[in-house]
Amino acid sequence: MRVLIVDDEPLARRGVRNRLKQHSDIEIVAECGTGRAAIAAIRTHSPNLVFLDIQMPDMSGFEVLRSLDSNEIPAVIFLTAYDKYTLEAFSVHALDYLLKPIDDSRFESALKHARVQIKNRALPELERRMRDLLKDTDAHEVGHYETRFAVRTGQRIVVVPANDIDWIEACGDYVTLHTGNRTHLLRQTMNKMESQLDPARFLRIHRSTIVQTSRIRELVALDNREFLLRLADGKELKTSRSYSDRIDKWL
């Protein structure tokens, strides 16, 4: 059985890989960290089974599947952090998923189920279920913004409500969520982060900065259409001229 692993987190990919290596009849044909790479790998390797992460920086797992033709869609085991709607959707359409962090027994159960589906050549039925799922998620995702973010710290997962975020700054391949006196490091790009936040409540003021507008208390005009923003907690953030049109519109 040819298997493809798709997840933007190297540790998550390693966890799936190590579990699969215990099965001598499984060949891992490729590993991908982005949705676009996943599409190319599926078309190149024609895997029987894909472990597919739902949330990735460039595109979601659902968007990956929507980009494929019907005859290109393999059996899929979704990898996901907790999202009530998504888990209900998987259950309704009888498609398998693994909740992160992955449980060993649940992993083996999902893999066993996938083997049966592939052995019985049930892919047309699986493809139909997949299309139904994508229709449902497509309707759900329109105008949908994240209300919380799951941040991993060692063995702990901290849930950060979007309402609690004061501002966000870029940190390489990560972003830092500032909530009061606490900070949370999340593996995410700024562009992806911006797309997940309600633009009626969050404003990007710089290539490296997003702020929740309800926290803004004062703007001090600087040169070149730039501002110094003062937040409710006294934090000062400088805007960029590149984002001045957005700030003017908000004002």
KEKE-3310 file (N, C-alpha, C; in steps of 0.2 Angstrom, whole numbers, plus 5000, padded with zeros to 4 digits):
npx = (5004:5003:5008:5005:5010:5004:5007:5010:5018:5033:5035:5023:5022:5033:5028:5017:5024:5033:5024:5019:5030:5030:5023:5026:5021:5018:5022:5030:5027:5030:5032:5024:5024:5016:5000:5000:5011:5007:4996:5004:5011:5002:4997:5009:5013:5002:4995:4988:4983:4981:4987:4981:4983:4972:4973:4984:4997:4997:4986:4970:4967:4955:4954:4965:4959:4948:4955:4958:4955:4940:4945:4957:4957:4962:4960:4957:4964:4960:4969:4968:4966:4955:4939:4923:4913:4919:4922:4910:4905:4914:4909:4896:4898:4905:4919:4936:4946:4959:4962:4973:4984:4989:4982:4988:4981:4969:4975:4979:4966:4960:4969:4967:4953:4955:4962:4953:4943:4951:4955:4943:4940:4932:4933:4925:4913:4919:4924:4912:4907:4917:4915:4903:4906:4915:4906:4898:4908:4912:4901:4901:4913:4912:4913:4917:4926:4940:4937:4944:4961:4972:4986:5001:5011:5024:5018:5005:4990:4985:4971:4967:4956:4950:4945:4952:4964:4976:4986:4996:5011:5024:5035:5047:5044:5033:5019:5017:5005:4998:4991:4985:4996:5002:5010:5009:5015:5013:5013:5012:5009:5009:5000:4991:4986:4980:4969:4961:4955:4942:4939:4932:4935:4949:4964:4977:4991:5004:5017:5022:5013:4997:4982:4969:4956:4948:4956:4963:4967:4973:4980:4994:5000:5013:5027:5026:5013:5012:5008:5008:5002:4993:4989:4976:4982:4994:5004:5014:5013:5020:5014:5014:5018:5013:5002:4993:4981:4972:4971:4966:4954:4948:4948)
npy = (4994:5011:5026:5043:5056:5071:5086:5101:5102:5096:5087:5081:5074:5065:5058:5051:5044:5036:5027:5021:5014:5002:4993:4982:4980:4993:5007:5022:5034:5048:5064:5078:5096:5106:5112:5113:5106:5094:5091:5090:5079:5069:5068:5063:5052:5044:5038:5025:5029:5043:5053:5067:5083:5096:5110:5120:5131:5137:5132:5124:5106:5102:5111:5106:5093:5098:5103:5092:5080:5069:5056:5056:5057:5049:5036:5044:5049:5060:5073:5082:5096:5099:5103:5106:5107:5101:5088:5083:5083:5074:5062:5061:5059:5047:5046:5044:5051:5058:5064:5077:5078:5062:5047:5030:5018:5023:5027:5014:5009:5017:5015:5002:5002:5009:5000:4990:4997:5000:4987:4981:4989:5000:5013:5022:5024:5030:5041:5048:5051:5059:5070:5075:5079:5089:5098:5102:5107:5117:5126:5129:5136:5148:5165:5161:5163:5160:5156:5153:5147:5133:5130:5122:5117:5109:5094:5100:5108:5123:5133:5147:5160:5170:5182:5186:5190:5203:5208:5203:5197:5194:5180:5174:5158:5157:5164:5176:5177:5189:5191:5200:5199:5188:5177:5167:5155:5151:5140:5147:5157:5175:5179:5169:5169:5181:5179:5170:5178:5189:5202:5213:5215:5213:5221:5223:5231:5232:5223:5214:5214:5212:5219:5219:5229:5234:5236:5247:5263:5276:5286:5292:5303:5301:5304:5302:5296:5287:5279:5280:5268:5267:5255:5248:5243:5251:5247:5251:5252:5253:5258:5254:5262:5255:5250:5260:5263:5254:5258:5271:5268:5261:5270)
npz = (5000:4995:5003:5007:5016:5023:5031:5039:5050:5055:5066:5067:5055:5057:5067:5062:5052:5059:5065:5054:5049:5056:5049:5038:5025:5020:5010:5011:5000:4999:5008:5013:5016:5013:5005:4991:4987:4991:4981:4970:4973:4975:4962:4955:4962:4964:4977:4987:4999:5009:5022:5028:5033:5039:5042:5035:5030:5017:5010:5014:5019:5013:5002:4995:4991:4983:4973:4965:4952:4950:4948:4953:4967:4982:4995:5011:5026:5038:5047:5061:5072:5086:5081:5082:5072:5060:5065:5067:5053:5047:5053:5049:5035:5036:5035:5039:5053:5062:5078:5083:5098:5091:5095:5098:5097:5091:5079:5073:5072:5062:5052:5049:5045:5033:5026:5023:5016:5004:5000:4997:4986:4987:4983:4973:4981:4992:4986:4982:4995:4999:4991:4995:5008:5005:4999:5010:5019:5011:5010:5024:5026:5020:5023:5036:5051:5062:5079:5089:5094:5094:5103:5104:5118:5123:5130:5132:5126:5123:5122:5114:5114:5100:5104:5115:5110:5109:5100:5086:5081:5068:5068:5061:5054:5062:5072:5085:5098:5107:5122:5134:5148:5143:5131:5116:5105:5089:5075:5060:5046:5043:5033:5032:5044:5045:5035:5043:5052:5058:5048:5052:5065:5066:5062:5050:5052:5048:5039:5048:5059:5067:5073:5086:5084:5094:5104:5102:5107:5104:5091:5084:5073:5062:5051:5033:5031:5041:5058:5076:5086:5101:5112:5123:5134:5135:5126:5112:5095:5079:5063:5046:5030:5019:5023:5025:5018:5023:5036:5035:5030:5040:5050)
capx = (5000:5007:5005:5007:5009:5004:5006:5015:5022:5038:5034:5017:5024:5037:5024:5014:5029:5036:5019:5018:5036:5029:5019:5030:5018:5017:5028:5029:5030:5032:5030:5023:5022:5011:4995:5002:5016:5002:4993:5009:5013:4996:4997:5015:5014:4995:4995:4982:4980:4984:4986:4980:4981:4966:4975:4991:4998:4995:4979:4968:4966:4949:4956:4969:4955:4944:4959:4959:4949:4937:4949:4964:4956:4963:4957:4960:4963:4961:4973:4965:4965:4948:4934:4917:4909:4923:4922:4903:4905:4917:4905:4890:4900:4908:4926:4940:4950:4964:4963:4979:4989:4987:4982:4991:4975:4965:4978:4978:4959:4959:4973:4963:4947:4957:4964:4947:4940:4955:4955:4936:4939:4926:4935:4920:4909:4922:4924:4905:4906:4921:4912:4897:4909:4918:4901:4896:4913:4913:4896:4903:4919:4911:4912:4919:4932:4941:4935:4949:4967:4975:4993:5004:5017:5026:5012:4999:4987:4982:4966:4967:4950:4952:4943:4957:4970:4977:4989:4999:5017:5027:5041:5049:5039:5028:5017:5016:4999:4999:4985:4987:5003:5005:5012:5008:5019:5009:5016:5007:5011:5004:4995:4986:4983:4975:4963:4957:4953:4937:4942:4928:4938:4956:4967:4984:4994:5011:5019:5023:5008:4990:4980:4962:4954:4944:4961:4966:4965:4975:4984:4998:5002:5020:5029:5025:5007:5013:5005:5010:4996:4993:4984:4973:4987:4999:5008:5014:5014:5021:5010:5018:5014:5010:4995:4990:4974:4968:4970:4962:4947:4946:4946)
capy = (5000:5017:5030:5049:5060:5078:5090:5107:5101:5090:5082:5077:5070:5060:5053:5046:5040:5031:5022:5017:5010:4996:4989:4980:4981:5000:5011:5029:5037:5055:5068:5085:5101:5111:5109:5113:5100:5088:5090:5088:5072:5064:5067:5060:5045:5040:5034:5022:5032:5050:5056:5074:5088:5100:5117:5121:5138:5139:5130:5118:5100:5102:5114:5101:5089:5101:5104:5086:5077:5063:5050:5057:5057:5043:5036:5049:5049:5067:5074:5088:5098:5099:5107:5102:5106:5096:5081:5080:5082:5067:5057:5061:5056:5041:5047:5044:5056:5057:5070:5078:5073:5056:5041:5025:5013:5026:5027:5008:5008:5021:5012:4995:5003:5011:4994:4986:5001:4999:4980:4980:4993:5005:5020:5026:5026:5035:5048:5051:5053:5065:5076:5077:5082:5095:5103:5104:5111:5123:5131:5131:5140:5155:5170:5158:5165:5156:5159:5150:5144:5128:5132:5117:5119:5102:5090:5103:5112:5129:5136:5154:5163:5175:5188:5187:5192:5210:5209:5197:5199:5188:5178:5169:5153:5157:5171:5177:5179:5193:5191:5202:5198:5181:5176:5161:5155:5147:5139:5150:5163:5181:5179:5164:5171:5187:5176:5167:5182:5193:5209:5218:5216:5213:5225:5222:5238:5231:5217:5209:5216:5213:5221:5219:5236:5236:5237:5253:5269:5282:5286:5298:5304:5302:5306:5297:5292:5282:5281:5276:5266:5265:5251:5249:5241:5255:5245:5256:5249:5257:5256:5254:5266:5251:5248:5266:5264:5250:5261:5276:5265:5259:5277)
capz = (5000:4994:5007:5007:5023:5022:5037:5039:5056:5054:5071:5066:5050:5060:5071:5057:5048:5064:5066:5048:5048:5060:5045:5032:5018:5018:5007:5011:4994:4999:5013:5010:5021:5010:5001:4984:4986:4991:4975:4965:4975:4973:4954:4953:4965:4964:4983:4989:5005:5011:5029:5026:5038:5037:5042:5033:5029:5010:5008:5018:5016:5009:4996:4991:4988:4978:4967:4961:4948:4954:4947:4957:4974:4985:5002:5015:5034:5039:5053:5063:5079:5088:5078:5082:5065:5056:5067:5065:5046:5046:5056:5045:5029:5037:5033:5045:5055:5068:5081:5086:5097:5089:5099:5095:5096:5086:5073:5071:5070:5056:5046:5048:5041:5027:5022:5021:5010:4998:4998:4994:4980:4988:4981:4971:4986:4996:4982:4983:5002:5000:4987:4999:5013:5003:4998:5016:5021:5007:5013:5030:5026:5017:5028:5042:5054:5068:5085:5094:5091:5098:5103:5108:5122:5125:5130:5133:5121:5126:5118:5114:5110:5096:5107:5120:5107:5109:5094:5084:5077:5065:5071:5056:5052:5068:5074:5092:5100:5113:5126:5141:5150:5141:5124:5113:5099:5085:5069:5056:5042:5044:5028:5033:5051:5043:5032:5048:5057:5055:5046:5055:5071:5066:5056:5049:5051:5046:5037:5054:5064:5066:5080:5087:5084:5100:5109:5100:5111:5102:5085:5084:5066:5060:5044:5027:5032:5047:5064:5081:5089:5108:5114:5130:5140:5135:5121:5106:5089:5073:5057:5040:5025:5015:5025:5027:5016:5027:5042:5033:5029:5047:5054)
cpx = (5004:5004:5009:5006:5010:5002:5012:5019:5027:5037:5028:5018:5028:5033:5020:5019:5032:5030:5018:5024:5035:5025:5023:5027:5016:5023:5026:5032:5032:5029:5030:5022:5018:5006:4997:5007:5012:4999:4998:5011:5008:4996:5003:5015:5007:4995:4988:4979:4984:4982:4986:4978:4976:4969:4982:4991:4996:4988:4977:4968:4960:4950:4960:4964:4950:4948:4960:4953:4946:4942:4956:4963:4957:4959:4961:4959:4965:4965:4970:4966:4958:4944:4928:4913:4913:4922:4915:4902:4908:4913:4899:4892:4904:4915:4930:4944:4954:4964:4970:4979:4986:4987:4984:4985:4971:4968:4978:4971:4958:4963:4969:4957:4949:4959:4958:4944:4944:4955:4948:4935:4933:4928:4929:4915:4912:4923:4918:4905:4911:4918:4907:4900:4912:4912:4899:4901:4914:4907:4898:4908:4918:4909:4914:4926:4933:4940:4940:4955:4970:4983:4996:5010:5019:5020:5005:4997:4983:4977:4965:4961:4952:4950:4948:4964:4971:4980:4993:5006:5020:5034:5044:5044:5033:5025:5016:5009:4999:4992:4986:4994:5006:5006:5011:5011:5015:5012:5011:5010:5006:4999:4989:4982:4978:4969:4959:4954:4947:4940:4938:4931:4946:4959:4975:4987:5001:5012:5019:5018:5001:4987:4972:4960:4951:4950:4965:4963:4967:4980:4988:5001:5010:5021:5027:5018:5007:5010:5009:5004:4997:4987:4981:4978:4993:5004:5008:5017:5015:5017:5015:5014:5011:5003:4991:4983:4970:4966:4965:4954:4944:4944:4940)
cpy = (5006:5022:5037:5053:5067:5082:5095:5106:5095:5085:5078:5072:5064:5055:5048:5041:5034:5025:5018:5012:5003:4991:4988:4981:4988:5003:5018:5032:5044:5058:5075:5090:5106:5108:5109:5107:5094:5086:5087:5080:5067:5063:5063:5053:5041:5036:5031:5026:5038:5052:5063:5079:5093:5107:5117:5129:5141:5138:5124:5112:5099:5106:5110:5096:5092:5103:5098:5084:5071:5057:5050:5056:5050:5042:5041:5048:5056:5068:5081:5090:5099:5105:5104:5101:5101:5089:5078:5079:5075:5062:5056:5057:5049:5041:5047:5050:5054:5064:5071:5080:5066:5050:5035:5020:5016:5026:5020:5006:5011:5018:5005:4997:5005:5005:4991:4990:5000:4992:4979:4985:4997:5012:5025:5028:5031:5042:5052:5054:5060:5071:5079:5081:5089:5100:5106:5109:5118:5128:5133:5136:5147:5159:5167:5161:5161:5160:5157:5147:5139:5129:5126:5119:5112:5097:5093:5107:5117:5132:5143:5157:5169:5182:5190:5190:5200:5212:5203:5200:5193:5187:5172:5164:5153:5164:5170:5180:5183:5193:5193:5202:5192:5181:5169:5160:5149:5146:5141:5156:5169:5181:5175:5166:5176:5184:5172:5171:5187:5200:5215:5220:5216:5217:5224:5229:5238:5224:5212:5210:5216:5215:5221:5226:5238:5238:5244:5259:5276:5281:5292:5298:5305:5304:5300:5293:5286:5284:5277:5274:5264:5261:5252:5248:5246:5253:5250:5252:5254:5254:5257:5258:5261:5249:5254:5266:5260:5254:5267:5274:5263:5265:5280)
cpz = (5000:4998:5007:5013:5021:5028:5037:5045:5055:5060:5070:5060:5053:5064:5067:5054:5053:5065:5060:5047:5052:5055:5039:5025:5016:5015:5007:5005:4994:5006:5011:5016:5019:5006:4994:4983:4987:4985:4970:4967:4974:4966:4952:4956:4965:4971:4984:4995:5007:5018:5028:5031:5035:5037:5040:5030:5022:5008:5013:5015:5012:5002:4992:4987:4982:4972:4962:4957:4952:4954:4951:4964:4977:4991:5006:5022:5036:5046:5055:5070:5080:5084:5078:5076:5061:5058:5066:5058:5044:5048:5051:5038:5030:5034:5039:5046:5061:5071:5084:5094:5095:5094:5095:5093:5091:5079:5069:5068:5063:5050:5044:5043:5034:5022:5019:5015:5004:4995:4994:4988:4981:4987:4978:4976:4991:4993:4983:4990:5003:4996:4991:5005:5011:5001:5005:5019:5017:5009:5020:5031:5023:5023:5035:5045:5060:5074:5091:5090:5096:5097:5107:5112:5126:5124:5131:5127:5124:5121:5119:5110:5106:5100:5112:5117:5106:5102:5092:5080:5074:5068:5067:5053:5057:5068:5082:5094:5106:5116:5133:5142:5147:5133:5122:5106:5095:5078:5063:5052:5044:5039:5029:5040:5049:5040:5037:5052:5054:5054:5049:5062:5072:5060:5056:5047:5049:5043:5042:5059:5062:5073:5080:5088:5090:5105:5108:5104:5108:5096:5085:5077:5066:5053:5039:5029:5037:5053:5070:5085:5096:5109:5121:5135:5139:5129:5115:5100:5083:5067:5051:5034:5020:5016:5027:5024:5020:5033:5041:5033:5036:5051:5051)
residu = (MET:ARG:VAL:LEU:ILE:VAL:ASP:ASP:GLU:PRO:LEU:ALA:ARG:ARG:GLY:VAL:ARG:ASN:ARG:LEU:LYS:GLN:HIS:SER:ASP:ILE:GLU:ILE:VAL:ALA:GLU:CYS:GLY:THR:GLY:ARG:ALA:ALA:ILE:ALA:ALA:ILE:ARG:THR:HIS:SER:PRO:ASN:LEU:VAL:PHE:LEU:ASP:ILE:GLN:MET:PRO:ASP:MET:SER:GLY:PHE:GLU:VAL:LEU:ARG:SER:LEU:ASP:SER:ASN:GLU:ILE:PRO:ALA:VAL:ILE:PHE:LEU:THR:ALA:TYR:ASP:LYS:TYR:THR:LEU:GLU:ALA:PHE:SER:VAL:HIS:ALA:LEU:ASP:TYR:LEU:LEU:LYS:PRO:ILE:ASP:ASP:SER:ARG:PHE:GLU:SER:ALA:LEU:LYS:HIS:ALA:ARG:VAL:GLN:ILE:LYS:ASN:ARG:ALA:LEU:PRO:GLU:LEU:GLU:ARG:ARG:MET:ARG:ASP:LEU:LEU:LYS:ASP:THR:ASP:ALA:HIS:GLU:VAL:GLY:HIS:TYR:GLU:THR:ARG:PHE:ALA:VAL:ARG:THR:GLY:GLN:ARG:ILE:VAL:VAL:VAL:PRO:ALA:ASN:ASP:ILE:ASP:TRP:ILE:GLU:ALA:CYS:GLY:ASP:TYR:VAL:THR:LEU:HIS:THR:GLY:ASN:ARG:THR:HIS:LEU:LEU:ARG:GLN:THR:MET:ASN:LYS:MET:GLU:SER:GLN:LEU:ASP:PRO:ALA:ARG:PHE:LEU:ARG:ILE:HIS:ARG:SER:THR:ILE:VAL:GLN:THR:SER:ARG:ILE:ARG:GLU:LEU:VAL:ALA:LEU:ASP:ASN:ARG:GLU:PHE:LEU:LEU:ARG:LEU:ALA:ASP:GLY:LYS:GLU:LEU:LYS:THR:SER:ARG:SER:TYR:SER:ASP:ARG:ILE:ASP:LYS:TRP:LEU)
# end
